[in-house]
Amino acid sequence: MMALSPRFRAILALFAALTLVPSPAHADRVRDLGAFQGVRTNQLTGYGVVVGLPGTGDDNLDYITQAMRGVSGRLGVQLPQGVSPGLKNAAAVLITADLPAFAKPGQRIDVTISTIGKAKSLRGGALILAPLYGADGQIYAMAQGNLAVGGLGITGKDGSQLTVNVPTVGRIAEGASVERAVATGFDRDEMLRWNLFTADFLTASRVRDAVNARFPGAATVEDGITLAIRLPAATDTRATMMAAIEMIEVNPAETAAKVIINSRTGTVVINSAVRLSPAAISHGKLVVKIDEKPQVSQPGPFSRGQTAITPASQLSAEEGQAHVALFKPGASLSSLVDALNKLGVTPSDLVAILEALKQAGALRAEMEVI
């Protein structure tokens, strides 16, 4: 092995020292830590009918027939009673959309269309005018337009099928017109609440201090997630103050130590706050092999005997070399990862090791299995 030069050794030592120095706290903008209460999107849903399908719609279902009767009735066409037409060129669908904050009547929003029946594809269809409702039961938008479907489904005469992506879901860009605005309280409330995305008393206190340093006496902490901010009465001044508050930089508190385990995929995520008490880990594997080699015994010529099979089993057990990893007090995430990599553990072994460390009281973290 080639010897390292003193200069190269000095560079490696400096690099190792720099990597061990803790990085300074990262400052985040207030707008990245939370949002003003009421300034949010609202979900809209609706029921409609897509027509113009090339035989890939619903097949004579009661709800699509009722929907078509309602549509034709609005257009002045009355279907005779007892008539149940085959409507493979139409499909009953659910419509979903997100209404942005401060959306005003006349603005356009995107909508997503999904089938709820036996329709095989929405490709080539058009949505008939349908209302979109909010959680309060009021109509907030009207949707209509031609669908853009990214999926494709075809069927052969012998019953074979080929499906690419999802042909039963489509979108209409700017397919709905806003008819009603949602009140946010921005222009009339004296106090406006600001909520953290994740509850943390220390982060809330730091945001309060940062806001009060810019606007003295404006912010107070209500709980671990909410700040009450006093705003001026004039809407223009209020908007300017809110914009300035959102751009203030704050050093958030370190997140709680947590280990996330996905039991379905074997994924394990450990955040940087995880610490270890003094502990030693020994990891080894025991492999047991059973080889079956049955022996066949043939009878001699003209002996009138029968072929016999004699079972023969060969058992062996091999235990892998065990390695021991020692953790000093306050060992960090990097120490844990390095040690487990040296042990060569699999995801399932890693879960078992972490659970054992938790039971031994050496793992200072919350374990969450999803």
Secondary structure, 3 states (H helix, E strand, C coil): CCCCCHHHHHHHHHHHHHHHCCCCCCCEEHHHHEEECCCCCEEEEEEEEEECCCCCCCCCCHHHHHHHHHHHHHCCCCCCCCCCCCCCCEEEEEEEEEECCCCCCCCEEEEEEEECCCCCCCCCCEEEEEEEECCCCCEEEEEEEECECCCEEEECCCCCEEEECCCCEEEEEEEEEECCCCCCCCCCCCEEEEEECCCCHHHHHHHHHHHHHHCCCCEEECCCCEEEEECCCCHHHHHHHHHHHHCCEECCCCCCCEEEEECCCCEEEECCCCEECCEEEEECCEEEEEEECCEEECCCCCCCCCCEEECCEEEEEEECCCEEEEECCCECHHHHHHHHHHHCCCHHHHHHHHHHHHHCCCEECEEEEC
